[in-house]
């Protein structure tokens, strides 16, 4: 195909119509939604790539997170739901289930991945007459099965369900088999993103990464004319596309490679630069450079200990052209689909959020009562702004609501609760032998030092009696942890009746 000039659009006329839409072996899956260009972004594809591009367009139309069934996961694991979020890319979705004490955990992950049979050839799983192969690195802590998709014998891809346990209570393949049977109807007939079964919507999936890569070609060539067969498509994945471009002729010809991948990254990593009007970041990546930008304002907030993430377009190319390449990519991202979530849509994120001061009936919010970090001594505050982290409260915890203030080698928490008979108290007589009476803001309290069993560092427990319950702190710090508690509890005692 002839591609004429850097200013011209990249238009490729395929020699024949693409093959019919690929379908899973069982069930009646939905077809992909219509796009402005053929699957593959109009790039020159060989027949095998054309089949994959058609299949991947369909895969991007599936709402992978909506394939999960939280109630079925509870039955299969015996644990309670903790978090449901896309992981690493928009097409991978992970459901975390945890034991109520918070020690044991199951990770149930669904994605679309090439079928890689496990070593030793584990027994296939028959689900509704469909044979699911056991795949990848299954062992005593993990197990995975793949539901076949695509044209039989053509594309070795499947909807992969993998489970992983941390101090698990069951053999992982037992959990995988039970859960696979429960969600088999959703794998046979995948829910569409346009159905609005989860929220927020991941609008990035409405774009074709190869269409974005095609828009990068003129910028990669830097204005040089491109001759026949100047553009080749390399790696092709549901959310990624690589192109090779030959710019120039004869001995001066340059072989250039660019890639596009839709991924998930930490929200804190973005904002250093603006790319095509979107917040982004850029850095060196080996001999090439990488740019990332977020084409929508979607934030995915899971467990409070982990920073929120955002879906981004990751572009890799020649460093001397990366700005132009990334800008071209940003201009090719499609508009949001505009489909509203259903009224009963499953929210993505933390499935058991920590209690709030209001829900716990607390007279103050531990995260904000002392203006966040401001009450802490200057030398222990984090060098860059960081939000305090609301604490998960387990059944065995004596407090009702709390907040973590960890920075560097300091681990500190401020909590509120009602005194208990087993030592959660502001009364020295209810504590250990080394506890001493103290005052904070003129109110009675206690102070007690010990050694942290995990790291051997000095630790201080302090608590002050307020009109309703107690405010308590535990701080571990190599030097004088009690001074930290005093600084904070002095302000709490003055502000809370």
C-alpha positions in Angstrom: 0.0 0.0 0.0 1.2 3.5 -0.7 1.0 6.0 2.2 1.6 9.5 0.8 3.1 12.3 2.9 3.2 13.1 6.5 0.2 15.4 6.2 -2.0 12.8 4.6 -4.2 10.5 6.7 -3.0 7.0 7.0 -5.5 5.1 4.9 -5.0 1.4 4.0 -7.3 -0.4 1.7 -7.5 -4.0 2.7 -7.4 -6.6 -0.1 -10.6 -8.3 1.2 -13.3 -7.8 3.8 -12.3 -8.8 7.3 -13.5 -12.2 8.4 -16.8 -12.5 10.2 -17.0 -11.4 13.8 -15.3 -14.1 15.9 -17.4 -15.7 18.6 -16.8 -17.8 21.7 -17.2 -21.6 21.2 -20.3 -21.6 23.4 -23.1 -19.1 24.0 -24.1 -16.1 21.8 -21.8 -13.3 22.6 -22.5 -9.7 21.6 -20.8 -8.3 18.6 -18.4 -5.4 18.9 -19.9 -1.9 18.7 -19.4 0.0 15.4 -16.2 2.0 14.9 -15.3 4.8 12.5 -12.5 2.7 10.9 -12.2 -1.0 10.4 -10.7 -3.1 13.3 -7.0 -2.6 13.2 -7.2 1.1 12.7 -6.9 0.9 8.9 -3.3 -0.4 9.2 -2.0 -3.0 6.8 -2.8 -6.4 8.4 -2.0 -9.9 7.3 -5.0 -12.3 7.4 -4.1 -13.6 10.9 -3.8 -10.1 12.2 -7.1 -9.2 10.6 -8.8 -12.0 12.4 -7.2 -10.9 15.7 -8.1 -7.3 15.2 -11.8 -8.3 14.7 -11.7 -10.5 17.8 -10.0 -7.7 19.8 -12.6 -5.1 18.8 -15.1 -7.5 20.3 -13.1 -8.0 23.4 -12.8 -4.3 24.0 -16.6 -4.1 23.9 -16.9 -6.5 26.9 -17.2 -5.3 30.4 -14.7 -7.6 32.1 -15.5 -6.4 35.6 -19.2 -7.2 35.0 -18.2 -10.8 34.5 -17.5 -11.1 38.2 -20.2 -12.3 40.5 -19.5 -11.1 44.1 -22.0 -13.4 45.8 -20.7 -16.4 43.9 -17.1 -15.4 44.9 -18.2 -15.4 48.5 -19.7 -18.9 48.2 -16.6 -20.2 46.5 -14.0 -18.7 48.9 -16.0 -18.4 52.1 -14.6 -14.9 52.4 -16.1 -11.4 52.2 -15.7 -8.9 49.3 -12.9 -6.4 49.7 -12.2 -4.7 46.3 -13.2 -4.8 42.6 -11.0 -2.9 40.2 -9.3 -3.1 36.8 -5.7 -4.2 37.2 -2.8 -3.1 35.0 -5.1 -2.5 31.9 -8.8 -1.9 31.3 -9.3 -5.5 30.2 -8.1 -7.1 33.4 -10.4 -7.1 36.4 -9.5 -8.4 39.9 -11.9 -9.2 42.7 -10.3 -9.4 46.2 -12.0 -11.5 48.9 -10.7 -11.4 52.4 -11.2 -13.4 55.6 -13.0 -11.2 58.2 -9.9 -10.9 60.3 -8.0 -9.5 57.3 -5.2 -12.0 57.4 -6.2 -14.4 54.6 -7.1 -13.3 51.1 -8.2 -14.5 47.7 -7.6 -12.8 44.4 -10.0 -13.7 41.6 -8.9 -12.3 38.3 -10.5 -12.3 34.8 -8.8 -11.2 31.6 -8.4 -12.2 28.0 -5.0 -13.9 27.4 -3.4 -16.4 25.1 -4.1 -20.0 26.1 -0.9 -21.3 27.7 -1.5 -24.9 29.0 -0.1 -25.5 32.5 3.0 -27.7 32.9 1.9 -31.3 33.4 -1.4 -30.8 31.6 -4.0 -30.3 34.4 -7.4 -31.8 33.9 -9.8 -29.7 31.7 -12.9 -28.4 33.3 -16.2 -29.1 31.6 -18.6 -26.1 32.0 -21.8 -26.5 30.1 -20.2 -28.7 27.5 -17.3 -26.3 27.0 -13.8 -27.6 27.8 -11.8 -25.1 29.9 -8.1 -25.9 29.9 -6.0 -25.5 33.0 -3.5 -22.8 32.1 -0.3 -21.0 33.1 1.6 -21.4 36.4 -1.0 -23.3 38.4 0.4 -24.5 41.7 -0.6 -25.0 45.4 -1.4 -21.3 45.8 -2.8 -20.5 42.4 -4.9 -22.0 39.7 -6.3 -20.8 36.3 -8.7 -22.0 33.7 -9.3 -20.5 30.2 -12.7 -20.3 28.5 -12.0 -20.5 24.7 -13.0 -17.7 22.4 -12.4 -16.8 18.8 -12.6 -19.1 15.8 -11.9 -22.7 16.8 -8.4 -23.7 15.9 -7.5 -20.2 14.8 -6.9 -17.8 17.7 -5.4 -19.4 20.8 -7.1 -16.9 23.1 -9.4 -17.3 26.0 -11.2 -15.6 28.9 -8.9 -16.6 31.7 -10.0 -17.0 35.2 -7.2 -17.2 37.7 -7.3 -17.4 41.4 -4.5 -16.8 43.9 -4.5 -17.3 47.7 -2.6 -15.7 50.5 -2.8 -18.2 53.4 -5.8 -19.7 51.6 -8.3 -21.8 53.3 -9.0 -24.1 50.3 -7.1 -25.6 47.4 -7.0 -22.9 44.6 -8.3 -25.2 41.9 -11.4 -26.0 44.0 -12.1 -22.3 44.2 -11.4 -21.8 40.5 -13.7 -24.7 39.4 -16.6 -23.6 41.6 -16.3 -19.9 40.5 -15.8 -20.8 36.8 -19.0 -22.8 36.9 -20.9 -19.8 38.5 -19.7 -17.2 36.0 -19.8 -19.5 32.9 -23.0 -17.8 31.5 -21.2 -14.4 31.7 -18.1 -15.9 29.9 -20.3 -17.5 27.2 -22.3 -14.3 26.7 -20.0 -11.5 27.9 -21.8 -8.3 29.2 -21.2 -5.3 27.1 -19.7 -2.0 28.4 -22.6 -0.2 26.7 -25.0 -2.0 29.1 -23.6 0.1 32.0 -23.2 -2.8 34.4 -20.3 -1.2 36.3 -19.3 2.4 37.2 -17.3 4.4 36.4 -17.3 3.6 32.7 -13.8 3.2 31.2 -14.3 5.3 28.1 -10.8 4.6 26.9 -12.0 1.2 25.7 -14.1 2.9 23.0 -10.9 3.5 21.1 -8.8 1.1 19.0 -5.1 1.2 19.9 -4.2 0.5 16.3 -6.2 3.5 15.2 -4.2 5.6 17.6 -1.0 4.0 16.3 -2.0 4.8 12.7 -2.4 8.5 13.7 1.2 8.4 15.0 2.7 7.3 11.7 3.1 10.7 10.1 4.7 12.1 13.3 7.0 9.1 13.4 8.1 9.7 9.8 8.7 13.4 10.6 7.4 14.6 7.3 9.2 12.2 5.1 7.3 10.5 2.3 6.5 6.9 2.9 6.8 4.3 0.1 5.0 1.0 -0.5 5.2 -1.4 2.4 6.6 1.3 4.6 4.3 0.5 7.5 4.2 -2.9 9.2 2.1 -4.0 12.2 4.0 -5.9 14.9 2.6 -7.0 18.2 -1.2 -6.9 18.3 -3.2 -7.3 21.6 -6.6 -6.3 22.8 -5.3 -3.1 24.3 -2.0 -2.7 22.5 -0.6 -2.2 19.0 2.9 -1.8 17.7 3.9 -0.3 14.3 7.2 -0.3 12.4 7.7 2.6 9.9 10.5 2.9 7.3 11.1 6.6 6.7 13.3 7.7 3.8 14.9 5.7 1.0 18.2 3.9 0.3 21.0 4.1 2.8 19.4 7.0 4.6 16.2 5.0 5.4 15.4 4.8 9.1 13.4 2.0 10.7 11.3 3.4 13.5 9.1 1.6 16.0 6.2 3.1 17.9 3.7 1.4 20.2 0.4 2.2 21.9 -1.0 0.5 25.0 -4.0 1.3 27.1 -3.0 0.7 30.7 -3.8 1.6 34.3 -1.4 3.8 36.3 -1.3 5.7 39.6 -3.0 9.0 39.5 -0.1 10.5 41.4 2.2 9.8 38.4 0.3 12.2 36.1 0.3 15.9 35.7 4.0 16.6 35.1 3.2 17.6 31.5 0.2 18.2 29.3 -0.2 16.0 26.2 -2.8 17.1 23.6 -4.6 18.9 26.4 -4.6 15.9 28.7 -2.6 15.5 32.0 0.3 13.2 31.4 3.9 12.3 32.1 7.0 11.4 30.0 10.3 9.7 30.7 13.2 7.8 29.2 12.5 4.1 28.6 15.7 2.4 27.5 16.8 3.7 24.1 13.3 5.2 23.5 11.0 7.5 25.4 7.6 6.9 26.9 4.7 9.3 27.3 1.4 8.6 29.2 -1.8 10.7 29.2 -5.2 10.3 30.7 -7.9 11.1 28.1 -10.7 11.1 30.7 -11.0 12.1 34.3 -11.9 8.6 35.6 -10.4 7.8 39.0 -10.5 4.3 40.4 -10.2 4.4 44.1 -9.8 1.1 45.9 -8.6 0.2 49.4 -7.5 3.5 51.1 -3.9 2.2 51.5 -3.4 2.3 47.8 -3.3 5.5 45.7 -6.2 5.9 43.1 -5.4 4.8 39.6 -6.5 6.2 36.2 -6.8 4.6 32.7 -4.1 6.0 30.4 -2.7 5.8 26.9 0.9 4.8 27.0 3.0 5.7 23.9 6.6 4.6 23.2 8.7 6.0 20.4 11.9 7.8 19.3 12.9 10.4 21.9 13.5 13.1 19.4 9.9 12.7 18.2 8.0 11.6 21.3 6.3 14.9 21.9 4.8 15.0 18.4 4.0 11.3 18.4 2.2 11.5 21.8 0.3 14.6 20.6 -0.8 12.8 17.5 -1.9 9.9 19.6 -3.9 12.1 21.9 -5.8 13.6 18.9 -6.8 10.1 17.8 -8.5 9.0 21.0 -12.2 8.6 20.4 -14.9 10.5 22.3 -16.6 8.9 25.3 -19.3 6.5 24.4 -21.8 8.4 26.5 -23.6 5.4 28.0 -24.9 6.0 31.5 -24.5 3.3 34.1 -27.6 1.3 35.1 -29.3 2.3 38.4 -28.1 -1.0 39.8 -24.5 -0.8 38.4 -21.8 -2.3 40.5 -19.4 0.4 41.7 -15.7 -0.3 41.1 -13.4 0.2 44.0 -13.4 -0.5 47.7 -16.2 -3.0 48.6 -15.8 -2.6 52.4 -14.8 1.0 52.9 -13.5 2.0 56.3 -16.0 3.5 58.8 -16.4 7.2 58.9 -16.7 9.3 62.0 -20.4 9.8 61.2 -21.1 6.1 60.7 -19.1 5.2 63.9 -20.8 7.9 66.0 -17.4 9.5 66.8 -17.2 13.1 68.1 -14.3 13.9 65.7 -12.8 12.7 62.5 -9.3 11.3 63.2 -8.1 12.2 59.6 -9.0 15.9 59.9 -9.4 16.9 63.6 -5.8 18.2 63.8 -5.8 19.4 60.1 -4.2 16.3 58.8 -0.5 16.3 59.2 -0.2 19.8 60.6 -0.3 18.7 64.2 2.7 16.4 63.7 6.2 17.7 64.5 7.8 19.2 61.3 10.7 16.6 61.3 8.3 13.6 60.9 6.0 15.0 58.3 6.3 13.6 54.7 8.4 15.8 52.4 5.6 15.8 49.8 1.9 16.2 50.5 0.2 13.0 51.4 -3.4 12.4 52.6 -3.8 10.4 55.8 -5.3 7.0 55.2 -8.6 5.9 56.8 -8.2 2.7 58.7 -10.0 -0.6 58.2 -11.6 -1.7 61.4 -11.6 -5.5 62.0 -14.0 -7.2 64.4 -11.3 -7.7 66.9 -10.1 -4.1 66.9 -11.1 -2.1 70.0 -11.5 1.2 68.3 -14.4 2.3 66.0 -12.8 4.7 63.5 -9.2 5.6 62.8 -6.6 7.1 60.5 -3.0 6.2 59.6 -0.2 8.8 59.4 2.8 6.9 58.1 5.9 8.5 56.7 9.5 7.4 56.4 10.4 5.3 59.4 7.4 6.5 61.4 4.2 4.5 61.7 1.4 6.4 63.5 -2.3 6.1 64.0 -5.0 8.2 65.6 -8.2 6.5 66.6 -11.5 7.0 68.5 -13.5 4.4 70.4 -15.1 3.5 73.7 -12.9 2.1 76.5 -12.7 -1.7 76.8 -11.8 -4.0 79.7 -8.8 -5.4 77.9 -6.7 -2.2 77.9 -8.1 0.2 75.3 -8.3 2.9 77.9 -7.0 6.4 79.0 -6.8 5.1 82.6 -3.2 4.0 83.7 -4.6 1.4 86.0 -6.2 -0.4 83.0 -2.9 -0.5 81.1 0.4 -2.4 81.6 2.8 -1.8 84.6 4.8 0.8 82.8 1.9 3.1 82.0 1.9 6.6 83.6 -0.7 9.2 84.0 -0.5 12.2 81.6 -2.6 15.2 80.7 -3.4 16.5 77.2 -5.1 19.8 76.8 -5.9 19.7 80.5 -7.7 16.4 80.2 -6.6 13.2 82.0 -4.9 10.5 80.0 -2.2 7.8 79.9 1.2 7.3 78.2 3.0 4.0 77.8 6.2 3.0 76.0 7.1 -0.4 74.6 9.0 -2.1 71.7 7.4 -2.8 68.4 7.6 -6.6 68.0 7.8 -6.4 64.2 10.7 -4.0 63.8 12.2 -3.6 67.3 11.6 0.2 67.3 10.3 2.2 70.3 6.6 2.6 70.4 4.3 4.8 72.4 0.6 4.3 73.3 -1.2 7.5 74.4 -4.8 8.1 75.1 -6.9 11.0 76.5 -10.4 10.9 78.0 -12.9 13.1 76.2 -16.6 13.6 76.9 -17.6 10.6 74.7 -15.1 7.8 74.5 -11.3 8.3 74.2 -8.9 9.5 71.6 -5.8 7.2 71.4 -2.6 7.1 69.4 0.1 4.5 68.7 3.3 5.7 67.2 6.4 3.7 66.3 9.5 5.9 65.7 13.3 5.3 66.3 13.5 8.4 68.5 10.9 9.7 71.1 7.6 8.5 69.7 5.7 9.9 72.7 6.5 13.4 71.7 4.6 12.8 68.5 1.5 11.6 70.4 1.7 14.6 72.8 1.8 17.1 69.9 -1.3 15.6 68.3 -3.4 14.8 71.3 -2.9 18.2 72.8 -4.7 19.6 69.8 -7.4 16.9 69.8 -8.1 17.5 73.5 -8.5 21.2 73.0 -10.8 20.9 70.0 -13.0 18.1 71.2 -15.2 18.6 74.4 
